[in-house]
Amino acid sequence: MTSPKPIRKAVFPVAGLGTRFLPATKAIPKEMLPIIDRPLIQYAVDEAREAGIEQLIFVTGRGKTAIVEHFDTAFELEATMNERDKALDVLEPTRIQPGNLVTVRQQVPLGLGHAIWCARVIVGDEPFAIFLPDELMIASKGSTGCMKQMVEAYDRVGGNLISVLEVPEEEVSSYGVIAPGKRDGALTEVTGLVEKPKRADAPSNLIISGRYILQPEVMRVLETQGKGAGGEVQLTDAMAQMIGQQPFHAVTFAGKRYDCGSKTGFVEATLAVALEREDMAHEVRAMAKRLLGEC
Ligand code: G1P
């Protein structure tokens, strides 16, 4: 096989209202809520760059300007920090080359499939990645990030890839679920996809976990995709149409996924990240033990 076209672009659907985190998200986007000292969106962007992706496409909506500000040069802040001899390296991850950040608006909340379709002109005729920033993917020690693992798999098999992980059977109806085919290490052939199936109808307990590499043809399918589960235009339904037309694989991520779209998932992610960080793990561990002892 000739090597597939490289993945240079990533789409981040960030138009959601974040109602689950109100009132915190009344005036700031939920993607700007910090896990310790980095907003959620920063983790996804860092993961994209680690995978060699430089062109970031944010599908935004009203009230989401702070995300774009975050990745802009803050002239006054930097000048003041310089004057005070403060190191600017903390801002390094927020720097984006001119032209590499593009926003498009999703004017009406019609679902994830519709959000992705809103980016079709910018994506153009090349394969692209998708990141759902609510999902924080922390790689196992010694492994690369989730998207880098997927890009490595993509370089071997091409086509379309999604990251998957196993969940308890009673949770499948909250997710997109795959029908698995042949398995080869972390790579599983995808023979079917269902969005939010009833537990009894789910083809497996392997769920789609917020990272995708898709061929541009999916945009054509989305163009005419009707509403699916929850009355929304579902990306999963459009992807299901591509099975059989193009290679379609799932990658089992070597690492952990934290659902930062839920409050308890957010707390879990904060603790997990803190316990991995050299600058605070020791102190946080002692604190957690003390708090648990008091319960
Ligand atoms: C979306 C996708 C679903 C996927 C999930 C992962 O659902 O439609 O296939 O499993 O993200 O979190 P949502 O969480 O937007 O309902």
py3Dmol code that shows the C-alpha trace and the ligand (Angstrom):
import py3Dmol

protein = """\
ATOM      1  CA  MET A   1       0.000   0.000   0.000  1.00  0.00           C
ATOM      2  CA  THR A   2       1.298   3.494  -0.776  1.00  0.00           C
ATOM      3  CA  SER A   3       1.390   5.580   2.396  1.00  0.00           C
ATOM      4  CA  PRO A   4      -1.913   7.302   3.070  1.00  0.00           C
ATOM      5  CA  LYS A   5      -2.257  11.084   2.929  1.00  0.00           C
ATOM      6  CA  PRO A   6      -0.944  12.603   6.181  1.00  0.00           C
ATOM      7  CA  ILE A   7      -3.329  13.920   8.838  1.00  0.00           C
ATOM      8  CA  ARG A   8      -2.671  17.664   9.002  1.00  0.00           C
ATOM      9  CA  LYS A   9      -6.015  19.016  10.174  1.00  0.00           C
ATOM     10  CA  ALA A  10      -8.105  18.449  13.271  1.00  0.00           C
ATOM     11  CA  VAL A  11     -11.660  19.495  13.980  1.00  0.00           C
ATOM     12  CA  PHE A  12     -12.703  20.356  17.539  1.00  0.00           C
ATOM     13  CA  PRO A  13     -16.457  20.633  17.990  1.00  0.00           C
ATOM     14  CA  VAL A  14     -16.760  23.201  20.791  1.00  0.00           C
ATOM     15  CA  ALA A  15     -20.147  24.791  20.209  1.00  0.00           C
ATOM     16  CA  GLY A  16     -21.947  22.964  23.060  1.00  0.00           C
ATOM     17  CA  LEU A  17     -23.667  25.086  25.705  1.00  0.00           C
ATOM     18  CA  GLY A  18     -22.202  23.242  28.680  1.00  0.00           C
ATOM     19  CA  THR A  19     -25.485  23.260  30.582  1.00  0.00           C
ATOM     20  CA  ARG A  20     -24.309  20.449  32.866  1.00  0.00           C
ATOM     21  CA  PHE A  21     -21.735  22.769  34.417  1.00  0.00           C
ATOM     22  CA  LEU A  22     -23.934  25.796  35.018  1.00  0.00           C
ATOM     23  CA  PRO A  23     -23.505  28.273  36.547  1.00  0.00           C
ATOM     24  CA  ALA A  24     -19.725  27.850  36.002  1.00  0.00           C
ATOM     25  CA  THR A  25     -20.246  27.873  32.246  1.00  0.00           C
ATOM     26  CA  LYS A  26     -22.599  30.811  32.025  1.00  0.00           C
ATOM     27  CA  ALA A  27     -19.887  33.234  30.860  1.00  0.00           C
ATOM     28  CA  ILE A  28     -16.998  30.899  29.985  1.00  0.00           C
ATOM     29  CA  PRO A  29     -17.000  27.932  27.613  1.00  0.00           C
ATOM     30  CA  LYS A  30     -16.877  24.526  29.302  1.00  0.00           C
ATOM     31  CA  GLU A  31     -13.747  23.786  27.255  1.00  0.00           C
ATOM     32  CA  MET A  32     -12.005  26.522  29.252  1.00  0.00           C
ATOM     33  CA  LEU A  33     -12.622  24.861  32.619  1.00  0.00           C
ATOM     34  CA  PRO A  34      -9.159  23.975  33.915  1.00  0.00           C
ATOM     35  CA  ILE A  35      -7.827  20.603  34.931  1.00  0.00           C
ATOM     36  CA  ILE A  36      -5.265  22.048  37.401  1.00  0.00           C
ATOM     37  CA  ASP A  37      -3.700  24.833  35.349  1.00  0.00           C
ATOM     38  CA  ARG A  38      -4.540  24.035  31.737  1.00  0.00           C
ATOM     39  CA  PRO A  39      -7.997  24.418  30.220  1.00  0.00           C
ATOM     40  CA  LEU A  40      -9.528  21.217  28.870  1.00  0.00           C
ATOM     41  CA  ILE A  41      -9.180  22.366  25.265  1.00  0.00           C
ATOM     42  CA  GLN A  42      -5.428  22.731  25.773  1.00  0.00           C
ATOM     43  CA  TYR A  43      -5.060  19.016  26.548  1.00  0.00           C
ATOM     44  CA  ALA A  44      -6.790  18.125  23.266  1.00  0.00           C
ATOM     45  CA  VAL A  45      -4.701  20.624  21.287  1.00  0.00           C
ATOM     46  CA  ASP A  46      -1.480  19.300  22.876  1.00  0.00           C
ATOM     47  CA  GLU A  47      -2.536  15.773  21.944  1.00  0.00           C
ATOM     48  CA  ALA A  48      -3.134  16.888  18.341  1.00  0.00           C
ATOM     49  CA  ARG A  49       0.261  18.507  18.070  1.00  0.00           C
ATOM     50  CA  GLU A  50       2.014  15.509  19.559  1.00  0.00           C
ATOM     51  CA  ALA A  51       0.442  13.570  16.664  1.00  0.00           C
ATOM     52  CA  GLY A  52       1.940  16.039  14.157  1.00  0.00           C
ATOM     53  CA  ILE A  53      -1.318  17.915  13.496  1.00  0.00           C
ATOM     54  CA  GLU A  54      -0.863  21.675  13.222  1.00  0.00           C
ATOM     55  CA  GLN A  55      -4.033  23.021  11.628  1.00  0.00           C
ATOM     56  CA  LEU A  56      -6.771  23.400  14.193  1.00  0.00           C
ATOM     57  CA  ILE A  57     -10.378  23.959  13.218  1.00  0.00           C
ATOM     58  CA  PHE A  58     -12.722  24.963  16.035  1.00  0.00           C
ATOM     59  CA  VAL A  59     -16.430  24.593  15.381  1.00  0.00           C
ATOM     60  CA  THR A  60     -17.696  27.240  17.764  1.00  0.00           C
ATOM     61  CA  GLY A  61     -20.860  29.105  18.613  1.00  0.00           C
ATOM     62  CA  ARG A  62     -21.914  32.210  20.483  1.00  0.00           C
ATOM     63  CA  GLY A  63     -20.054  32.880  23.729  1.00  0.00           C
ATOM     64  CA  LYS A  64     -17.001  30.792  22.802  1.00  0.00           C
ATOM     65  CA  THR A  65     -14.563  33.616  22.071  1.00  0.00           C
ATOM     66  CA  ALA A  66     -12.426  32.806  25.130  1.00  0.00           C
ATOM     67  CA  ILE A  67     -11.195  29.650  23.389  1.00  0.00           C
ATOM     68  CA  VAL A  68      -9.787  31.683  20.509  1.00  0.00           C
ATOM     69  CA  GLU A  69      -8.352  34.297  22.906  1.00  0.00           C
ATOM     70  CA  HIS A  70      -6.579  31.511  24.769  1.00  0.00           C
ATOM     71  CA  PHE A  71      -4.617  30.560  21.660  1.00  0.00           C
ATOM     72  CA  ASP A  72      -3.868  34.154  20.644  1.00  0.00           C
ATOM     73  CA  THR A  73      -0.793  36.213  21.514  1.00  0.00           C
ATOM     74  CA  ALA A  74      -1.505  38.218  24.672  1.00  0.00           C
ATOM     75  CA  PHE A  75       0.667  41.227  23.933  1.00  0.00           C
ATOM     76  CA  GLU A  76       0.052  43.228  27.137  1.00  0.00           C
ATOM     77  CA  LEU A  77       0.441  40.152  29.340  1.00  0.00           C
ATOM     78  CA  GLU A  78       3.679  39.134  27.671  1.00  0.00           C
ATOM     79  CA  ALA A  79       5.117  42.669  27.742  1.00  0.00           C
ATOM     80  CA  THR A  80       4.313  42.969  31.450  1.00  0.00           C
ATOM     81  CA  MET A  81       5.746  39.554  32.236  1.00  0.00           C
ATOM     82  CA  ASN A  82       8.903  40.464  30.300  1.00  0.00           C
ATOM     83  CA  GLU A  83       9.295  43.700  32.259  1.00  0.00           C
ATOM     84  CA  ARG A  84       9.006  41.743  35.488  1.00  0.00           C
ATOM     85  CA  ASP A  85      11.472  39.101  34.307  1.00  0.00           C
ATOM     86  CA  LYS A  86       8.884  36.356  34.506  1.00  0.00           C
ATOM     87  CA  ALA A  87       9.466  33.297  32.308  1.00  0.00           C
ATOM     88  CA  LEU A  88       7.087  33.074  29.353  1.00  0.00           C
ATOM     89  CA  ASP A  89       7.452  29.338  28.781  1.00  0.00           C
ATOM     90  CA  VAL A  90       4.138  28.593  30.523  1.00  0.00           C
ATOM     91  CA  LEU A  91       2.499  30.251  27.531  1.00  0.00           C
ATOM     92  CA  GLU A  92       4.340  28.104  24.997  1.00  0.00           C
ATOM     93  CA  PRO A  93       1.486  25.565  24.513  1.00  0.00           C
ATOM     94  CA  THR A  94      -0.925  28.408  23.703  1.00  0.00           C
ATOM     95  CA  ARG A  95       1.109  29.615  20.731  1.00  0.00           C
ATOM     96  CA  ILE A  96      -0.265  28.771  17.322  1.00  0.00           C
ATOM     97  CA  GLN A  97       1.384  29.711  14.040  1.00  0.00           C
ATOM     98  CA  PRO A  98      -0.561  32.382  12.142  1.00  0.00           C
ATOM     99  CA  GLY A  99      -3.100  30.718   9.897  1.00  0.00           C
ATOM    100  CA  ASN A 100      -3.201  27.455  11.817  1.00  0.00           C
ATOM    101  CA  LEU A 101      -6.300  28.286  13.841  1.00  0.00           C
ATOM    102  CA  VAL A 102      -9.577  28.564  11.990  1.00  0.00           C
ATOM    103  CA  THR A 103     -13.038  28.898  13.460  1.00  0.00           C
ATOM    104  CA  VAL A 104     -16.348  28.114  11.865  1.00  0.00           C
ATOM    105  CA  ARG A 105     -19.721  28.612  13.479  1.00  0.00           C
ATOM    106  CA  GLN A 106     -22.315  25.987  14.104  1.00  0.00           C
ATOM    107  CA  GLN A 107     -25.316  28.268  14.041  1.00  0.00           C
ATOM    108  CA  VAL A 108     -27.861  25.726  15.253  1.00  0.00           C
ATOM    109  CA  PRO A 109     -27.233  22.799  17.614  1.00  0.00           C
ATOM    110  CA  LEU A 110     -28.261  19.936  15.335  1.00  0.00           C
ATOM    111  CA  GLY A 111     -25.809  17.342  16.652  1.00  0.00           C
ATOM    112  CA  LEU A 112     -22.207  16.171  16.366  1.00  0.00           C
ATOM    113  CA  GLY A 113     -22.572  15.112  12.716  1.00  0.00           C
ATOM    114  CA  HIS A 114     -23.818  18.568  11.826  1.00  0.00           C
ATOM    115  CA  ALA A 115     -20.991  20.236  13.784  1.00  0.00           C
ATOM    116  CA  ILE A 116     -18.389  18.290  11.819  1.00  0.00           C
ATOM    117  CA  TRP A 117     -20.138  19.056   8.530  1.00  0.00           C
ATOM    118  CA  CYS A 118     -19.870  22.776   9.357  1.00  0.00           C
ATOM    119  CA  ALA A 119     -16.076  22.396   8.897  1.00  0.00           C
ATOM    120  CA  ARG A 120     -16.300  20.821   5.421  1.00  0.00           C
ATOM    121  CA  VAL A 121     -14.929  23.769   3.426  1.00  0.00           C
ATOM    122  CA  ILE A 122     -11.878  24.124   5.672  1.00  0.00           C
ATOM    123  CA  VAL A 123     -11.235  20.383   5.789  1.00  0.00           C
ATOM    124  CA  GLY A 124     -11.406  20.190   1.985  1.00  0.00           C
ATOM    125  CA  ASP A 125     -10.396  17.014   0.252  1.00  0.00           C
ATOM    126  CA  GLU A 126      -8.088  15.458   2.810  1.00  0.00           C
ATOM    127  CA  PRO A 127      -8.348  13.064   5.737  1.00  0.00           C
ATOM    128  CA  PHE A 128      -8.728  14.766   9.092  1.00  0.00           C
ATOM    129  CA  ALA A 129      -8.861  14.097  12.815  1.00  0.00           C
ATOM    130  CA  ILE A 130     -11.662  14.889  15.246  1.00  0.00           C
ATOM    131  CA  PHE A 131     -11.236  15.527  18.965  1.00  0.00           C
ATOM    132  CA  LEU A 132     -14.125  15.717  21.421  1.00  0.00           C
ATOM    133  CA  PRO A 133     -12.387  17.835  24.080  1.00  0.00           C
ATOM    134  CA  ASP A 134     -14.715  16.713  26.892  1.00  0.00           C
ATOM    135  CA  GLU A 135     -12.829  13.481  26.811  1.00  0.00           C
ATOM    136  CA  LEU A 136      -9.441  13.682  28.399  1.00  0.00           C
ATOM    137  CA  MET A 137      -7.223  10.881  27.174  1.00  0.00           C
ATOM    138  CA  ILE A 138      -4.222  10.196  29.370  1.00  0.00           C
ATOM    139  CA  ALA A 139      -1.773   7.703  27.890  1.00  0.00           C
ATOM    140  CA  SER A 140      -0.292   4.876  29.958  1.00  0.00           C
ATOM    141  CA  LYS A 141       3.248   5.488  31.171  1.00  0.00           C
ATOM    142  CA  GLY A 142       5.665   5.008  28.276  1.00  0.00           C
ATOM    143  CA  SER A 143       2.920   5.250  25.606  1.00  0.00           C
ATOM    144  CA  THR A 144       2.272   8.136  23.270  1.00  0.00           C
ATOM    145  CA  GLY A 145      -0.991  10.098  23.355  1.00  0.00           C
ATOM    146  CA  CYS A 146      -4.211   8.690  21.944  1.00  0.00           C
ATOM    147  CA  MET A 147      -4.123  10.498  18.582  1.00  0.00           C
ATOM    148  CA  LYS A 148      -0.477   9.635  18.028  1.00  0.00           C
ATOM    149  CA  GLN A 149      -1.332   5.973  18.615  1.00  0.00           C
ATOM    150  CA  MET A 150      -4.125   6.351  16.061  1.00  0.00           C
ATOM    151  CA  VAL A 151      -1.941   8.113  13.489  1.00  0.00           C
ATOM    152  CA  GLU A 152       0.621   5.310  13.792  1.00  0.00           C
ATOM    153  CA  ALA A 153      -2.142   2.771  13.101  1.00  0.00           C
ATOM    154  CA  TYR A 154      -3.450   4.934  10.241  1.00  0.00           C
ATOM    155  CA  ASP A 155      -0.013   4.977   8.610  1.00  0.00           C
ATOM    156  CA  ARG A 156      -0.272   1.173   8.416  1.00  0.00           C
ATOM    157  CA  VAL A 157      -3.913   0.627   7.419  1.00  0.00           C
ATOM    158  CA  GLY A 158      -5.200   3.974   6.072  1.00  0.00           C
ATOM    159  CA  GLY A 159      -8.932   4.659   5.767  1.00  0.00           C
ATOM    160  CA  ASN A 160     -11.004   5.548   8.812  1.00  0.00           C
ATOM    161  CA  LEU A 161     -10.163   4.950  12.465  1.00  0.00           C
ATOM    162  CA  ILE A 162     -11.894   5.556  15.762  1.00  0.00           C
ATOM    163  CA  SER A 163     -10.586   5.060  19.264  1.00  0.00           C
ATOM    164  CA  VAL A 164     -12.551   2.585  21.357  1.00  0.00           C
ATOM    165  CA  LEU A 165     -12.604   1.241  24.864  1.00  0.00           C
ATOM    166  CA  GLU A 166     -14.604  -1.262  26.848  1.00  0.00           C
ATOM    167  CA  VAL A 167     -17.316  -0.103  29.235  1.00  0.00           C
ATOM    168  CA  PRO A 168     -19.640  -2.084  31.504  1.00  0.00           C
ATOM    169  CA  GLU A 169     -22.666  -3.313  29.526  1.00  0.00           C
ATOM    170  CA  GLU A 170     -25.100  -1.104  31.429  1.00  0.00           C
ATOM    171  CA  GLU A 171     -23.318   1.988  30.051  1.00  0.00           C
ATOM    172  CA  VAL A 172     -23.378   1.211  26.310  1.00  0.00           C
ATOM    173  CA  SER A 173     -26.612   3.085  25.621  1.00  0.00           C
ATOM    174  CA  SER A 174     -24.870   6.423  26.334  1.00  0.00           C
ATOM    175  CA  TYR A 175     -22.377   5.966  23.490  1.00  0.00           C
ATOM    176  CA  GLY A 176     -21.655   4.991  19.918  1.00  0.00           C
ATOM    177  CA  VAL A 177     -20.923   1.251  19.875  1.00  0.00           C
ATOM    178  CA  ILE A 178     -18.977  -0.828  17.354  1.00  0.00           C
ATOM    179  CA  ALA A 179     -19.626  -4.269  15.943  1.00  0.00           C
ATOM    180  CA  PRO A 180     -16.119  -5.741  16.051  1.00  0.00           C
ATOM    181  CA  GLY A 181     -14.613  -7.888  13.304  1.00  0.00           C
ATOM    182  CA  LYS A 182     -11.113  -9.350  13.126  1.00  0.00           C
ATOM    183  CA  ARG A 183      -8.714  -8.269  15.824  1.00  0.00           C
ATOM    184  CA  ASP A 184      -4.968  -7.729  15.448  1.00  0.00           C
ATOM    185  CA  GLY A 185      -3.358  -6.409  18.642  1.00  0.00           C
ATOM    186  CA  ALA A 186      -4.820  -2.988  19.406  1.00  0.00           C
ATOM    187  CA  LEU A 187      -6.463  -2.815  15.974  1.00  0.00           C
ATOM    188  CA  THR A 188      -9.996  -4.153  15.437  1.00  0.00           C
ATOM    189  CA  GLU A 189     -11.914  -4.181  12.184  1.00  0.00           C
ATOM    190  CA  VAL A 190     -15.208  -2.308  12.451  1.00  0.00           C
ATOM    191  CA  THR A 191     -18.102  -4.132  10.763  1.00  0.00           C
ATOM    192  CA  GLY A 192     -20.930  -1.998  12.120  1.00  0.00           C
ATOM    193  CA  LEU A 193     -21.668   1.106  14.211  1.00  0.00           C
ATOM    194  CA  VAL A 194     -24.731   2.049  16.245  1.00  0.00           C
ATOM    195  CA  GLU A 195     -25.331   5.285  18.127  1.00  0.00           C
ATOM    196  CA  LYS A 196     -26.783   4.931  21.618  1.00  0.00           C
ATOM    197  CA  PRO A 197     -28.301   1.462  21.210  1.00  0.00           C
ATOM    198  CA  LYS A 198     -30.506  -0.169  23.828  1.00  0.00           C
ATOM    199  CA  ARG A 199     -28.399  -2.443  25.985  1.00  0.00           C
ATOM    200  CA  ALA A 200     -30.022  -5.531  24.440  1.00  0.00           C
ATOM    201  CA  ASP A 201     -29.319  -4.340  20.891  1.00  0.00           C
ATOM    202  CA  ALA A 202     -25.688  -3.312  21.402  1.00  0.00           C
ATOM    203  CA  PRO A 203     -23.324  -5.298  19.165  1.00  0.00           C
ATOM    204  CA  SER A 204     -20.534  -5.166  21.809  1.00  0.00           C
ATOM    205  CA  ASN A 205     -19.408  -3.174  24.818  1.00  0.00           C
ATOM    206  CA  LEU A 206     -16.721  -1.358  22.813  1.00  0.00           C
ATOM    207  CA  ILE A 207     -17.611   2.326  22.670  1.00  0.00           C
ATOM    208  CA  ILE A 208     -16.361   5.175  20.509  1.00  0.00           C
ATOM    209  CA  SER A 209     -14.285   7.379  22.734  1.00  0.00           C
ATOM    210  CA  GLY A 210     -13.979  10.820  21.274  1.00  0.00           C
ATOM    211  CA  ARG A 211     -11.103  10.529  18.781  1.00  0.00           C
ATOM    212  CA  TYR A 212     -11.513   9.930  15.068  1.00  0.00           C
ATOM    213  CA  ILE A 213      -9.503   9.905  11.835  1.00  0.00           C
ATOM    214  CA  LEU A 214     -11.879  10.154   8.905  1.00  0.00           C
ATOM    215  CA  GLN A 215     -11.694  10.403   5.146  1.00  0.00           C
ATOM    216  CA  PRO A 216     -13.226  13.524   3.580  1.00  0.00           C
ATOM    217  CA  GLU A 217     -16.009  11.462   1.954  1.00  0.00           C
ATOM    218  CA  VAL A 218     -17.758  11.489   5.334  1.00  0.00           C
ATOM    219  CA  MET A 219     -18.659  15.130   4.628  1.00  0.00           C
ATOM    220  CA  ARG A 220     -20.577  14.043   1.540  1.00  0.00           C
ATOM    221  CA  VAL A 221     -22.480  11.482   3.584  1.00  0.00           C
ATOM    222  CA  LEU A 222     -23.229  14.063   6.280  1.00  0.00           C
ATOM    223  CA  GLU A 223     -24.633  16.395   3.651  1.00  0.00           C
ATOM    224  CA  THR A 224     -27.740  14.249   3.333  1.00  0.00           C
ATOM    225  CA  GLN A 225     -27.647  12.479   6.703  1.00  0.00           C
ATOM    226  CA  GLY A 226     -31.037  12.553   8.398  1.00  0.00           C
ATOM    227  CA  LYS A 227     -31.575  12.818  12.142  1.00  0.00           C
ATOM    228  CA  GLY A 228     -30.745   9.781  14.244  1.00  0.00           C
ATOM    229  CA  ALA A 229     -30.608   8.972  17.963  1.00  0.00           C
ATOM    230  CA  GLY A 230     -31.899  11.813  20.151  1.00  0.00           C
ATOM    231  CA  GLY A 231     -33.247  13.611  17.059  1.00  0.00           C
ATOM    232  CA  GLU A 232     -29.697  14.772  16.182  1.00  0.00           C
ATOM    233  CA  VAL A 233     -27.557  14.400  13.071  1.00  0.00           C
ATOM    234  CA  GLN A 234     -25.191  11.699  14.266  1.00  0.00           C
ATOM    235  CA  LEU A 235     -21.597  11.335  13.109  1.00  0.00           C
ATOM    236  CA  THR A 236     -21.850   7.638  13.958  1.00  0.00           C
ATOM    237  CA  ASP A 237     -24.635   7.134  11.387  1.00  0.00           C
ATOM    238  CA  ALA A 238     -22.559   8.805   8.667  1.00  0.00           C
ATOM    239  CA  MET A 239     -19.516   6.706   9.570  1.00  0.00           C
ATOM    240  CA  ALA A 240     -21.628   3.557   9.421  1.00  0.00           C
ATOM    241  CA  GLN A 241     -22.300   4.356   5.749  1.00  0.00           C
ATOM    242  CA  MET A 242     -18.577   4.284   5.019  1.00  0.00           C
ATOM    243  CA  ILE A 243     -18.083   0.725   6.278  1.00  0.00           C
ATOM    244  CA  GLY A 244     -17.546  -1.556   3.300  1.00  0.00           C
ATOM    245  CA  GLN A 245     -16.633   1.400   1.063  1.00  0.00           C
ATOM    246  CA  GLN A 246     -13.323   2.176   2.765  1.00  0.00           C
ATOM    247  CA  PRO A 247     -11.164   0.456   5.430  1.00  0.00           C
ATOM    248  CA  PHE A 248     -12.610   1.068   8.918  1.00  0.00           C
ATOM    249  CA  HIS A 249     -10.750   0.192  12.102  1.00  0.00           C
ATOM    250  CA  ALA A 250     -10.933   0.791  15.821  1.00  0.00           C
ATOM    251  CA  VAL A 251      -7.863   1.393  17.949  1.00  0.00           C
ATOM    252  CA  THR A 252      -7.967   0.311  21.576  1.00  0.00           C
ATOM    253  CA  PHE A 253      -6.259   3.169  23.355  1.00  0.00           C
ATOM    254  CA  ALA A 254      -3.396   2.277  25.688  1.00  0.00           C
ATOM    255  CA  GLY A 255      -4.355   4.639  28.476  1.00  0.00           C
ATOM    256  CA  LYS A 256      -7.295   6.010  30.400  1.00  0.00           C
ATOM    257  CA  ARG A 257     -10.242   8.126  29.358  1.00  0.00           C
ATOM    258  CA  TYR A 258     -11.842  10.653  31.696  1.00  0.00           C
ATOM    259  CA  ASP A 259     -15.285  11.951  30.870  1.00  0.00           C
ATOM    260  CA  CYS A 260     -14.936  15.615  31.747  1.00  0.00           C
ATOM    261  CA  GLY A 261     -18.450  16.249  30.459  1.00  0.00           C
ATOM    262  CA  SER A 262     -19.708  14.898  33.785  1.00  0.00           C
ATOM    263  CA  LYS A 263     -19.001  16.526  37.127  1.00  0.00           C
ATOM    264  CA  THR A 264     -17.662  13.417  38.823  1.00  0.00           C
ATOM    265  CA  GLY A 265     -15.598  12.578  35.725  1.00  0.00           C
ATOM    266  CA  PHE A 266     -14.130  16.065  35.946  1.00  0.00           C
ATOM    267  CA  VAL A 267     -13.161  15.554  39.595  1.00  0.00           C
ATOM    268  CA  GLU A 268     -11.662  12.164  38.750  1.00  0.00           C
ATOM    269  CA  ALA A 269      -9.628  13.678  35.909  1.00  0.00           C
ATOM    270  CA  THR A 270      -8.369  16.482  38.139  1.00  0.00           C
ATOM    271  CA  LEU A 271      -7.239  14.029  40.797  1.00  0.00           C
ATOM    272  CA  ALA A 272      -5.704  11.612  38.299  1.00  0.00           C
ATOM    273  CA  VAL A 273      -3.712  14.370  36.588  1.00  0.00           C
ATOM    274  CA  ALA A 274      -2.615  15.827  39.944  1.00  0.00           C
ATOM    275  CA  LEU A 275      -1.418  12.420  41.121  1.00  0.00           C
ATOM    276  CA  GLU A 276       0.718  12.077  37.982  1.00  0.00           C
ATOM    277  CA  ARG A 277       2.308  15.504  38.235  1.00  0.00           C
ATOM    278  CA  GLU A 278       5.745  15.619  39.779  1.00  0.00           C
ATOM    279  CA  ASP A 279       5.210  19.143  41.097  1.00  0.00           C
ATOM    280  CA  MET A 280       2.225  18.162  43.252  1.00  0.00           C
ATOM    281  CA  ALA A 281       1.665  14.392  43.386  1.00  0.00           C
ATOM    282  CA  HIS A 282       3.235  14.013  46.817  1.00  0.00           C
ATOM    283  CA  GLU A 283       1.216  16.777  48.430  1.00  0.00           C
ATOM    284  CA  VAL A 284      -2.057  15.809  46.744  1.00  0.00           C
ATOM    285  CA  ARG A 285      -1.672  12.157  47.753  1.00  0.00           C
ATOM    286  CA  ALA A 286      -1.221  13.156  51.401  1.00  0.00           C
ATOM    287  CA  MET A 287      -4.182  15.541  51.145  1.00  0.00           C
ATOM    288  CA  ALA A 288      -6.434  12.905  49.581  1.00  0.00           C
ATOM    289  CA  LYS A 289      -5.529  10.388  52.260  1.00  0.00           C
ATOM    290  CA  ARG A 290      -6.309  12.889  54.984  1.00  0.00           C
ATOM    291  CA  LEU A 291      -9.655  13.828  53.414  1.00  0.00           C
ATOM    292  CA  LEU A 292     -10.629  10.162  52.980  1.00  0.00           C
ATOM    293  CA  GLY A 293      -9.688   9.493  56.594  1.00  0.00           C
ATOM    294  CA  GLU A 294     -12.087  12.223  57.647  1.00  0.00           C
ATOM    295  CA  CYS A 295     -15.059  10.791  55.702  1.00  0.00           C
TER     296      CYS A 295
END
"""
ligand_1 = """\
16
G1P
C -20.675 11.388 21.214
C -20.754 10.395 20.049
C -20.712 8.958 20.579
C -19.461 8.762 21.426
C -19.450 9.807 22.546
C -18.170 9.709 23.332
O -21.850 11.277 21.979
O -21.950 10.616 19.330
O -20.685 8.053 19.499
O -19.433 7.467 21.968
O -19.542 11.138 22.025
O -18.274 10.501 24.487
P -22.323 12.431 23.024
O -21.468 12.265 24.228
O -22.114 13.722 22.328
O -23.767 12.138 23.299
"""
view = py3Dmol.view(width=600, height=400)
view.addModel(protein, "pdb")
view.setStyle({"model": 0}, {"cartoon": {"style": "trace"}})
view.addModel(ligand_1, "xyz")
view.setStyle({"model": 1}, {"stick": {}})
view.zoomTo()
view.show()
